[in-house]
Amino acid sequence: MRRLHGNLHLIRCSAKGLIQVKVSPILSEKKARKWMWVGLAAFVALQIYFVQEMLAALMLFTGVFAVIAIVALILYLVDRAGQWSIGWAGQRARPAIQLARRGLALAEDLSKKPFRRPRSETAQ
């Protein structure tokens, strides 16, 4: 592989001869070799029993945490909906509350009046 100017490299192909190939400058050979070793180290680490157990525990705890977070979110949303509905019902109930207060005042006035007429005979 010979390097030409810029990002172009020459690669020998058995069928076509030399081919110009554009190579990304981000992934140089040195970086590629480094990531190959990192990948190999990760593969070896995954083969160790302790690492497998820790990853399994991480996944279990992640699942439990996700379930608890969803339950907490549902409870929060139910609480917010309850607060909103109480506020909405409070605004809509004002005429009914005023009507109930007038009815209570009328009932109080009626309870203060005597049921019998004055100068009538007492029931025996």
BAVEXKE-922747 format. One record per atom (N, C-alpha, C, O): y, x, z; residue in one letter; atom name; chain. Coordinates in steps of 0.02 Angstrom, whole numbers, plus 50000, padded with zeros to 5 digits. Atoms other than C-alpha are relative to their C-alpha. Layout:
% BAVEXKE-922747
yy/xx/zz/aa/at/ch
Y/X/Z/A/CA/A $
...
This chain:
% BAVEXKE-922747
yy/xx/zz/aa/at/ch
49941/50043/50000/M/N/A $
50000/50000/50000/M/CA/A $
50061/50045/50000/M/C/A $
50073/50082/50048/M/O/A $
49939/49961/50005/R/N/A $
50161/50081/49942/R/CA/A $
50060/49954/50008/R/C/A $
50059/49897/49984/R/O/A $
49940/50040/49988/R/N/A $
50331/50020/49995/R/CA/A $
50051/50013/49945/R/C/A $
50065/50070/49927/R/O/A $
49945/49995/50048/L/N/A $
50463/49984/49865/L/CA/A $
50064/49986/50038/L/C/A $
50065/49989/50099/L/O/A $
49936/50015/49967/H/N/A $
50644/49941/49901/H/CA/A $
49998/49931/50034/H/C/A $
49967/49885/50008/H/O/A $
49995/50064/49965/G/N/A $
50681/49802/50027/G/CA/A $
49934/49978/50030/G/C/A $
49901/50016/50065/G/O/A $
50060/50029/49971/N/N/A $
50536/49689/50072/N/CA/A $
49940/50001/49953/N/C/A $
49889/49969/49966/N/O/A $
50054/49999/50049/L/N/A $
50428/49726/49920/L/CA/A $
49952/50058/50012/L/C/A $
49973/50114/50027/L/O/A $
50052/49950/49994/H/N/A $
50264/49819/49932/H/CA/A $
49954/49994/49940/H/C/A $
49947/49941/49911/H/O/A $
50050/50000/50054/L/N/A $
50137/49869/49800/L/CA/A $
49931/50000/50031/L/C/A $
49915/50042/50073/L/O/A $
50068/50004/49976/I/N/A $
49958/49817/49834/I/CA/A $
49954/50004/49939/I/C/A $
49967/49972/49888/I/O/A $
50046/49992/50056/R/N/A $
49812/49869/49723/R/CA/A $
49949/49943/50001/R/C/A $
49917/49930/50052/R/O/A $
50048/50053/50009/C/N/A $
49707/49725/49659/C/CA/A $
49950/50023/49947/C/C/A $
49970/50052/49897/C/O/A $
50051/49977/50047/S/N/A $
49541/49758/49569/S/CA/A $
50006/49966/49933/S/C/A $
49990/49996/49881/S/O/A $
49997/50037/50063/A/N/A $
49572/49625/49438/A/CA/A $
50066/50010/49964/A/C/A $
50067/50015/49903/A/O/A $
49934/49998/50032/K/N/A $
49759/49641/49407/K/CA/A $
50034/50068/50005/K/C/A $
50086/50078/49974/K/O/A $
49967/49935/49992/G/N/A $
49800/49818/49458/G/CA/A $
50049/49997/50058/G/C/A $
50034/49969/50111/G/O/A $
49949/50001/49947/L/N/A $
49960/49843/49559/L/CA/A $
50039/49935/49999/L/C/A $
50061/49912/49946/L/O/A $
49965/50064/49994/I/N/A $
50043/49684/49623/I/CA/A $
50057/50010/50050/I/C/A $
50049/50041/50102/I/O/A $
49944/49999/49953/Q/N/A $
50214/49668/49703/Q/CA/A $
49993/49942/50049/Q/C/A $
49983/49885/50028/Q/O/A $
50008/50050/49948/V/N/A $
50204/49574/49868/V/CA/A $
50061/50003/50045/V/C/A $
50082/50057/50066/V/O/A $
49943/50004/49954/K/N/A $
50350/49515/49974/K/CA/A $
49973/49995/50072/K/C/A $
49934/49950/50087/K/O/A $
50024/49997/49931/V/N/A $
50319/49559/50158/V/CA/A $
50059/49986/50046/V/C/A $
50114/50012/50036/V/O/A $
49947/50017/49953/S/N/A $
50418/49487/50302/S/CA/A $
50017/50061/50043/S/C/A $
49971/50095/50067/S/O/A $
49982/49942/49958/P/N/A $
50516/49619/50397/P/CA/A $
49988/49986/50074/P/C/A $
49987/50033/50114/P/O/A $
50010/50018/49930/I/N/A $
50484/49525/50559/I/CA/A $
49932/50027/50024/I/C/A $
49927/50051/50081/I/O/A $
50067/49981/49980/L/N/A $
50298/49566/50560/L/CA/A $
49982/50067/49969/L/C/A $
49950/50070/49917/L/O/A $
50017/49934/50025/S/N/A $
50285/49752/50536/S/CA/A $
49929/50018/50023/S/C/A $
49899/49982/50062/S/O/A $
50068/49980/49983/E/N/A $
50121/49846/50549/E/CA/A $
49993/50016/50074/E/C/A $
49941/50003/50104/E/O/A $
50002/49983/49929/K/N/A $
50164/49908/50723/K/CA/A $
49997/49937/50043/K/C/A $
49960/49935/50092/K/O/A $
50001/50063/49962/K/N/A $
50200/49732/50786/K/CA/A $
49934/49964/49991/K/C/A $
49907/49935/50038/K/O/A $
50064/50033/50013/A/N/A $
50044/49665/50703/A/CA/A $
49945/50032/50042/A/C/A $
49904/49996/50070/A/O/A $
50051/49965/49960/R/N/A $
49938/49798/50789/R/CA/A $
50008/49982/50074/R/C/A $
49958/49972/50109/R/O/A $
49989/50018/49930/K/N/A $
50019/49757/50956/K/CA/A $
49973/49930/50015/K/C/A $
49939/49920/50065/K/O/A $
50023/50069/49989/W/N/A $
49984/49570/50939/W/CA/A $
49924/49995/49992/W/C/A $
49893/49951/50023/W/O/A $
50073/49999/50005/M/N/A $
49806/49609/50885/M/CA/A $
49969/50021/50066/M/C/A $
49920/49991/50089/M/O/A $
50025/49978/49935/W/N/A $
49779/49703/51049/W/CA/A $
50012/49947/50054/W/C/A $
49969/49937/50097/W/O/A $
49987/50054/49952/V/N/A $
49861/49562/51148/V/CA/A $
49950/49944/49991/V/C/A $
49924/49917/50041/V/O/A $
50050/50052/50013/G/N/A $
49746/49436/51064/G/CA/A $
49931/50020/50023/G/C/A $
49895/49980/50052/G/O/A $
50065/49975/49978/L/N/A $
49594/49544/51098/L/CA/A $
49995/50000/50076/L/C/A $
49944/49981/50104/L/O/A $
49999/50000/49927/A/N/A $
49645/49563/51281/A/CA/A $
49994/49928/50026/A/C/A $
49960/49916/50076/A/O/A $
50005/50070/49978/A/N/A $
49667/49374/51296/A/CA/A $
49929/49974/49990/A/C/A $
49904/49937/50032/A/O/A $
50069/50021/50012/F/N/A $
49495/49346/51219/F/CA/A $
49953/50028/50053/F/C/A $
49910/49992/50078/F/O/A $
50042/49970/49948/V/N/A $
49414/49467/51341/V/CA/A $
50014/49967/50067/V/C/A $
49967/49955/50106/V/O/A $
49983/50032/49936/A/N/A $
49508/49388/51487/A/CA/A $
49969/49931/50005/A/C/A $
49949/49910/50059/A/O/A $
50030/50067/49998/L/N/A $
49444/49216/51438/L/CA/A $
49925/50002/50011/L/C/A $
49895/49952/50031/L/O/A $
50072/49994/49990/Q/N/A $
49266/49280/51446/Q/CA/A $
49983/50012/50073/Q/C/A $
49925/50006/50092/Q/O/A $
50012/49987/49929/I/N/A $
49285/49323/51631/I/CA/A $
49995/49933/50036/I/C/A $
50037/49888/50025/I/O/A $
50014/50063/49966/Y/N/A $
49216/49185/51744/Y/CA/A $
50059/49977/50043/Y/C/A $
50075/49918/50043/Y/O/A $
49945/50018/49956/F/N/A $
49361/49190/51867/F/CA/A $
50058/49969/49961/F/C/A $
50087/49920/49983/F/O/A $
49946/50026/50041/V/N/A $
49488/49161/51729/V/CA/A $
49982/49931/49975/V/C/A $
50025/49886/49972/V/O/A $
50021/50066/50022/Q/N/A $
49386/49015/51663/Q/CA/A $
50007/49949/50056/Q/C/A $
50029/49893/50044/Q/O/A $
49994/50045/49943/E/N/A $
49381/48938/51836/E/CA/A $
50073/49983/50014/E/C/A $
50090/49926/50029/E/O/A $
49929/50012/49987/M/N/A $
49568/48959/51859/M/CA/A $
50031/49955/49947/M/C/A $
50073/49912/49963/M/O/A $
49974/50044/50054/L/N/A $
49605/48879/51690/L/CA/A $
49974/49929/50009/L/C/A $
50011/49881/49996/L/O/A $
50026/50068/49988/A/N/A $
49490/48733/51733/A/CA/A $
50038/49966/50057/A/C/A $
50054/49907/50052/A/O/A $
49962/50028/49943/A/N/A $
49579/48709/51900/A/CA/A $
50071/49982/49978/A/C/A $
50098/49930/49998/A/O/A $
49933/50014/50025/L/N/A $
49748/48719/51811/L/CA/A $
50001/49935/49960/L/C/A $
50046/49894/49968/L/O/A $
50003/50061/50040/M/N/A $
49696/48583/51689/M/CA/A $
49989/49939/50044/M/C/A $
50018/49886/50032/M/O/A $
50012/50057/49954/L/N/A $
49630/48471/51830/L/CA/A $
50064/49982/50038/L/C/A $
50082/49924/50042/L/O/A $
49939/50014/49962/F/N/A $
49788/48490/51933/F/CA/A $
50056/49974/49954/F/C/A $
50097/49933/49975/F/O/A $
49951/50026/50048/T/N/A $
49895/48461/51778/T/CA/A $
49987/49926/49986/T/C/A $
50034/49887/49984/T/O/A $
50017/50071/50011/G/N/A $
49802/48298/51745/G/CA/A $
50018/49957/50060/G/C/A $
50046/49903/50051/G/O/A $
49984/50038/49939/V/N/A $
49821/48240/51926/V/CA/A $
50076/49993/50007/V/C/A $
50101/49940/50024/V/O/A $
49927/50003/49996/F/N/A $
50006/48285/51924/F/CA/A $
50028/49951/49949/F/C/A $
50075/49915/49964/F/O/A $
49976/50046/50052/A/N/A $
50031/48190/51761/A/CA/A $
49989/49928/50021/A/C/A $
50032/49885/50011/A/O/A $
50014/50068/49978/V/N/A $
49948/48035/51834/V/CA/A $
50049/49979/50056/V/C/A $
50076/49924/50055/V/O/A $
49953/50015/49945/I/N/A $
50055/48044/51992/I/CA/A $
50070/49991/49973/I/C/A $
50107/49946/49996/I/O/A $
49933/50006/50029/A/N/A $
50212/48070/51888/A/CA/A $
50008/49933/49963/A/C/A $
50061/49902/49966/A/O/A $
49997/50064/50035/I/N/A $
50171/47917/51781/I/CA/A $
50005/49942/50049/I/C/A $
50043/49895/50038/I/O/A $
49997/50053/49949/V/N/A $
50141/47810/51936/V/CA/A $
50070/49998/50032/V/C/A $
50098/49944/50042/V/O/A $
49933/49997/49971/A/N/A $
50306/47870/52011/A/CA/A $
50052/49972/49951/A/C/A $
50098/49937/49972/A/O/A $
49954/50027/50051/L/N/A $
50396/47830/51848/L/CA/A $
49996/49924/49996/L/C/A $
50047/49890/49991/L/O/A $
50009/50073/50003/I/N/A $
50322/47655/51844/I/CA/A $
50032/49968/50061/I/C/A $
50066/49917/50055/I/O/A $
49969/50028/49939/L/N/A $
50374/47624/52026/L/CA/A $
50076/50002/49996/L/C/A $
50110/49955/50016/L/O/A $
49928/49994/50008/Y/N/A $
50549/47687/51988/Y/CA/A $
50027/49946/49952/Y/C/A $
50078/49915/49966/Y/O/A $
49977/50050/50048/L/N/A $
50565/47574/51836/L/CA/A $
49995/49929/50028/L/C/A $
50038/49888/50015/L/O/A $
50006/50066/49968/V/N/A $
50501/47423/51935/V/CA/A $
50057/49990/50050/V/C/A $
50086/49935/50053/V/O/A $
49945/50006/49952/D/N/A $
50630/47459/52071/D/CA/A $
50066/49988/49964/D/C/A $
50105/49945/49985/D/O/A $
49938/50010/50037/R/N/A $
50771/47474/51944/R/CA/A $
50004/49930/49970/R/C/A $
50057/49899/49970/R/O/A $
50001/50067/50028/A/N/A $
50717/47312/51861/A/CA/A $
50013/49948/50055/A/C/A $
50047/49898/50043/A/O/A $
49988/50046/49944/G/N/A $
50714/47226/52031/G/CA/A $
50073/49999/50021/G/C/A $
50101/49946/50034/G/O/A $
49929/49998/49982/Q/N/A $
50889/47286/52073/Q/CA/A $
50042/49965/49947/Q/C/A $
50089/49928/49963/Q/O/A $
49963/50032/50054/W/N/A $
50952/47229/51903/W/CA/A $
49992/49924/50004/W/C/A $
50040/49887/49995/W/O/A $
50012/50073/49999/S/N/A $
50871/47057/51921/S/CA/A $
50034/49968/50061/S/C/A $
50057/49911/50057/S/O/A $
49965/50027/49941/I/N/A $
50943/47033/52097/I/CA/A $
50074/49994/49985/I/C/A $
50106/49944/50002/I/O/A $
49929/50004/50020/G/N/A $
51117/47074/52030/G/CA/A $
50013/49944/49951/G/C/A $
50062/49908/49957/G/O/A $
49993/50052/50050/W/N/A $
51092/46958/51882/W/CA/A $
49994/49931/50033/W/C/A $
50034/49886/50018/W/O/A $
50009/50065/49967/A/N/A $
51028/46816/51993/A/CA/A $
50059/49986/50047/A/C/A $
50079/49928/50054/A/O/A $
49942/50010/49956/G/N/A $
51173/46844/52115/G/CA/A $
50059/49973/49961/G/C/A $
50096/49930/49986/G/O/A $
49944/50024/50041/Q/N/A $
51299/46818/51976/Q/CA/A $
49988/49928/49977/Q/C/A $
50035/49888/49974/Q/O/A $
50016/50067/50025/R/N/A $
51209/46663/51911/R/CA/A $
49995/49949/50056/R/C/A $
49999/49889/50043/R/O/A $
50012/50046/49944/A/N/A $
51183/46588/52085/A/CA/A $
50065/49980/50036/A/C/A $
50063/49937/50080/A/O/A $
49938/50017/49965/R/N/A $
51366/46579/52137/R/CA/A $
50016/49926/49997/R/C/A $
50034/49898/50049/R/O/A $
49987/50073/50000/P/N/A $
51390/46398/52078/P/CA/A $
49952/49963/50045/P/C/A $
49972/49915/50079/P/O/A $
50048/50034/49956/A/N/A $
51230/46346/52168/A/CA/A $
50016/50013/50073/A/C/A $
50008/49968/50114/A/O/A $
49983/49984/49931/I/N/A $
51286/46434/52327/I/CA/A $
50061/49958/50021/I/C/A $
50063/49932/50077/I/O/A $
49941/50041/49985/Q/N/A $
51456/46345/52319/Q/CA/A $
49980/49927/50010/Q/C/A $
50006/49893/50054/Q/O/A $
50024/50069/49993/L/N/A $
51368/46178/52294/L/CA/A $
49963/49991/50066/L/C/A $
49971/49940/50099/L/O/A $
50037/50004/49936/A/N/A $
51254/46213/52443/A/CA/A $
50048/50001/50059/A/C/A $
50037/49966/50108/A/O/A $
49951/49997/49946/R/N/A $
51404/46257/52552/R/CA/A $
50038/49933/50007/R/C/A $
50051/49910/50062/R/O/A $
49966/50066/49997/R/N/A $
51492/46095/52504/R/CA/A $
49953/49947/50030/R/C/A $
49974/49905/50069/R/O/A $
50049/50047/49972/G/N/A $
51331/45998/52542/G/CA/A $
49992/50010/50075/G/C/A $
49986/49961/50112/G/O/A $
50006/49986/49929/L/N/A $
51317/46085/52711/L/CA/A $
50061/49974/50038/L/C/A $
50055/49946/50092/L/O/A $
49939/50025/49968/A/N/A $
51498/46044/52752/A/CA/A $
49999/49924/50003/A/C/A $
50020/49895/50053/A/O/A $
50005/50073/50000/L/N/A $
51469/45862/52702/L/CA/A $
49949/49976/50052/L/C/A $
49962/49927/50087/L/O/A $
50050/50018/49950/A/N/A $
51312/45853/52809/A/CA/A $
50027/50010/50070/A/C/A $
50012/49970/50115/A/O/A $
49970/49989/49934/E/N/A $
51408/45926/52956/E/CA/A $
50049/49945/50017/E/C/A $
50050/49921/50074/E/O/A $
49952/50055/49988/D/N/A $
51545/45796/52937/D/CA/A $
49963/49935/50016/D/C/A $
49983/49898/50060/D/O/A $
50038/50061/49987/L/N/A $
51415/45657/52930/L/CA/A $
49967/50002/50069/L/C/A $
49960/49950/50101/L/O/A $
50034/49996/49935/S/N/A $
51328/45722/53086/S/CA/A $
50049/49988/50058/S/C/A $
50028/49968/50112/S/O/A $
49952/50012/49947/K/N/A $
51489/45710/53186/K/CA/A $
50020/49927/50006/K/C/A $
50045/49906/50058/K/O/A $
49984/50072/49997/K/N/A $
51514/45526/53143/K/CA/A $
49945/49963/50037/K/C/A $
49886/49980/50031/K/O/A $
50052/50039/49966/P/N/A $
51426/45399/53251/P/CA/A $
49962/49956/49950/P/C/A $
49990/49935/49899/P/O/A $
50041/50041/50045/F/N/A $
51284/45301/53171/F/CA/A $
50012/49925/50012/F/C/A $
50001/49883/49968/F/O/A $
49988/50071/49985/R/N/A $
51332/45138/53259/R/CA/A $
50074/49985/49994/R/C/A $
50116/50030/50000/R/O/A $
49930/50021/50002/R/N/A $
51489/45041/53240/R/CA/A $
50027/49994/50071/R/C/A $
49989/49980/50118/R/O/A $
49972/50009/49933/P/N/A $
51608/45037/53384/P/CA/A $
49995/49925/50021/P/C/A $
49998/49880/49978/P/O/A $
50006/50066/49969/R/N/A $
51590/44883/53499/R/CA/A $
49938/49963/49977/R/C/A $
49936/49902/49980/R/O/A $
50063/50035/50016/S/N/A $
51414/44846/53439/S/CA/A $
49955/50003/50061/S/C/A $
49967/50043/50107/S/O/A $
50046/50003/49943/E/N/A $
51273/44804/53557/E/CA/A $
49955/50061/49998/E/C/A $
49938/50087/49945/E/O/A $
50045/49945/49996/T/N/A $
51164/44943/53617/T/CA/A $
49929/49977/49988/T/C/A $
49911/49921/50007/T/O/A $
50069/50019/50013/A/N/A $
50984/44942/53563/A/CA/A $
49961/50007/50064/A/C/A $
49969/50056/50100/A/O/A $
50039/49997/49938/Q/N/A $
50862/44904/53703/Q/CA/A $
49928/50005/49986/Q/C/A $
49887/50008/50033/Q/O/A $
